[in-house]
Amino acid sequence: MPLHPQAQGLMDVIISSGAPPLYELSVEEARALPAQLAELFGSGPDVAAVRDIAIPGPGGDIGARVYEPSADPPGTIVYYHGGGWVIGTLDTWEAPCRTLAVDSGCRLVSVDYRLAPEHPFPAAADDAYAALVWSAANLAGGKPVVVAGDSAGGNLAAVTSLRARDEGGPAIALQVLVYPVADHDLATAAYAEHGDSGLFLGTKDMAWFWDQYTPNTADRSNPYASPLRASDHSKLPPAYVVIAEYDPLRDDGLAYAAKLRAAGVPVTVRRYDDQMHAFFTMVNLIDAANEAMAEAGREIRAAVGAERS
């Protein structure tokens, strides 16, 4: 199936701009990219309430933004944004977070975890887990908790689920893993097919992200960095895994879903065979993003036992 015309059109605009690839940019230059893209998404749907909070973390307070779609939501989503553990902010993920909160009907806590290279592994993973623990204890009110994230944020959602199991942490009703980074192996078939295709993410980009996040290369095999390498995937929360075909991370998500399923974990895989990496968060720009958000929202509603009103 060919790349969807909306996705192809966006890539044509980016390529025609003559902008250098991400891996040639400085960290500061790379961090400016999401804000430019977020301008195209708009502000996202209205919610009942939004507030910024500080969550106690292992390296100091962790910033977070709480979206309340209603006065008494049926569950809480702890959400980790993408960006290779290097880029992304609460503001640049505003529209997708609002959209998922509305589509799921759940409170959503968007976590501003520490970024590399200033804070290399395991800082992001530590903050992600601390945000789950705090949110479950202080916001969820005994109702179900979901972890979710896209790309590097999908990695953090998977890692947080592993850690909650390993450390006797909060129960997680569902892990929503959107084209997650599951391993540091850059030699999969998906990287060979799409890593040098000029799409939204390339092999050299992922190598750059890993270099920032795990400058100590031995850390890359730690299951809290590469969750596919965990020795045991049993007794983890049910998973909803979103896959884009035109994505170097395609096989990461598929391999992780297979590992979970083989360990007896209920898994639903939703493939978007005409989409590229990063499409999920491009709400109001790519129709498939809004469709994917709605579908993820339905999965979350089912996991927390809620019905759409």
N, C-alpha and C positions, 0 to 999 in steps of 0.2 A: 504494500500500500504506500503510495507516495506521501511525502510530507504535506500536511494540510496547507492550502493556499494562504490562510491567515498567518501561520507560523513561517512559511516561506517568505511572505511579504515582509514580515518583521526582520527576518535575517537579511533580506535583500537591502533594506534600509540601513541596517547596521554595517553590512559589508561595504555598501557604497559610500558610507561616511568616511572611510579610510582610517578609522580608529585603529590603533595598534592592538594586538591581542592582549588579553589580560596578563599573561605570564611575562610580558615585557614591561608591565607597569610597576611603579613603586606601590607599596602598600597604601599610601595616601591616595594615589591616583585610582587604584582599584576600588577603594572605599567610596569614591564619588559615583561609581557606576550605578548602584542600586537606586540612588535618589533620582537619577535621570530617568530611569525606567519607571519608577513609582509615579512620576508625574503623569504618565499615560494611563494609570489605573484609576485615577480619581481618589476620592476619600473613602469610598466603600459605603455600605448601607448604614442607616442609622441604627443605633442600639439604645437600650434604655439608659445605660450609664457607662461611663469610661473613667477610670482613675489610674494614676501612676502610683506605684507602691515601691517599697524597698524590702527585699527579702534577705534575712541574715544568711550569709554564705561563708564558706571557708576562707575566702580572700577579702572579706568585707561585704558590705551590702551589695546585693544584686538588684539592679533595676528591673522592673516588670510593669506591664500595663494590663489592667484587668478590664475586659469587655463583658458587660452584663446585658444579654439580649432581653431579659425579663426580670421581674422582681424575685422570682423563685425558680431559678433554672434547675433542671433535673440532674445535672452533673457538671463536672469541671474538666476542661481540657487544659493541660499544661503544654504549651506550644513552643517549639524551638525553631527559629528561622534558619534558612539556608545561608550560603555564602562561604563555604569552604573553611569554616571556623575563623575566618579572617575579616569578612565584610558583612554588612547588614546591621540594621538598627531597628528599634521599635517603630520608628516613623516610616521606614521604607517597607515594612511588612504590615502597615496599618490596614490597607484595603483588604488583603487576603485574610487577615485575622478577623476583621469585622464580618467578612462574608462567611467564614466558617462558623463563627459564633452564631450568626443568624440562621444559617442552614442547619446547624446541629441543635439549636435551641439551648446550648450549654454555655455556661460561663467559660471564658477563655482567658488564660493567663499567658501573655506573650513575654518570654524570658530574655532579658538583655544580658546573656552570659558573657563572660570575659573572652576577648578575642586574641588570637595569635597575630603576630609573633611576640607581642608584648607579654602575653600570657600563654605559653605553649601547653601542650598536653601535660597533665590531665585537668587543667583549669576549667575548660568548657564542660568537660564531663562531670567534674565535681560540682560546678554551679548548677548544671542541669538536674543532677540528683537532689541537691539541696533545695532547689525550687519545687520539685515534686513533693518532697517530705513536708516542706513548710505549707504548700498549698493544700495538701491533703489534711493537714492538722488545723489550718486556720481559715480556709475558704470553703472547703467542700461540704462542711456540715454533715458529714457522715454519708453523703451521696457519692455515687460512683465517680471515679477519676479516670481520665483518658490521657495518654501521652501521645503527642503528634509532632511531626516535623517534616521538612522537605530538605532533601539533599544532605548537607552536613547536619542539618537539624533532624533529618530522619535517622542519621547515625546516632545522634544524641538521644533520640527517643528509644531506639533499640538498646543502646548502652544503658540508659536509665532503667529499662525493663529488666535487663540482666542484673543490674546492681540491686534493684528492689528485691528480686528473688534471692540473690546471694546474701544480702544483708538483712533480710527480714523486714523490708520496707513496706510502704503502703501497697495495698491491693490495687491493681490496675485492671480496669474493665476491658480496655482495648489499647493496642499500640497501632497508631496510624503512621505508616512508613511510606513517605512519598519519595520515589526514586532515591532510596537511601544509599549513602556510602557505607558499604558493609565490609570492605576489605581494602588493603593498600595495593593489591595486585593490579597493575596497569596493563596486563597482557591478556586480558580476556578477549573473547570474540567481539564483544560490544565495543571495546576500545579500538580493536583493529578495524571494525566497520565504520565507526562514527567519531573516533578520536581525532581524526585529521580532516574532517569533512567541512570545517568552517562554520559549524553550527554553534549553539550557545555555549557549549562547554567542550573543551578538547583535552587530549591526554596531557599535553604540556601544562595546561591550566591546572589539572588535578595534581600533577607532580609539584607544581609551584605551591598549591595549597598544602599538600602533605609536608613540604619542606618548611613552611611557616609553622604548621601545627605540631609537627613531630621532628624537630631538628635532630634529636637523638633517634636515629633510624631503628634502634632496637625497640623503641616504644610502639612502633607500628604493628607489631605482632601481638601486643597486649589486647585481649578481647574487649577492653573498654575503649580501645581505639578502633579495632577491626573486629566487630562483634561476630562476624562469620567464623572467626578463629576460636571462639569459645569452645571448651571441651564438652559442654553439655548445654543443649538448648531446650531441655524438657522443663515443664512446669512454668513456662513463660505465658504472659497474657495472650489471648487471641490477637491475631494480627490482620490488618487490612493494608495491603501493599499495592501502591500505585506505581505502574511501570510506563515509561515512555519508550517507544521503539527507537527513535532517533536520539539515542542517549548513550554515552560511554558507560553510564552507571546501570544500564538495563540489566546486565547479567549479575551485578551486585544484588539488586533487589530480587531477581529470580532465584539466585543461589541461596539467599537468606530465607526466602519463603520456603524453598525446598528443605532446608535444614530444620526449620521450625516444624513443618509438616511431618518430616521423618521422625521428629522427637515427640509427636503426638499433640502438637499445638494446633488448634483450629486456625486456618489461614484462608483468607480470600484475596485473590490476586485480580486486580483490575488493570487491564492493559489498554493503552491508548496508542494504537499502532500507527497513527498519522501525526504524532506529536513529538516534540523535542524536549530536552532537558529544560527545566524551569517553567514549563507551560502552566503548571498547576496554580502558581501564584499570579499569573497574568490576567487577573479578573478584569472584566470590562474591556479587555483588549483582544483576547482570544476566546471564542465561544466555548471551546472545550474546557477552559479553566473554570468557568461558571458551572458547566455540567459536572466536572470532576468534583468541585466543591460541594455541589448538591448531593452527589452520590456519596461522598465521604460523610457529609452531614447525616444522611439516612443511616449509614452504618453506625455512626456514633449514637444516634437516637436509639437504635435497636440495642446497642451495647449497654446503654444506661437505663433501658426500660422506659423510654419516653415515646410518646406518640406526637406526631405533628398536629398542632392545633389548627 
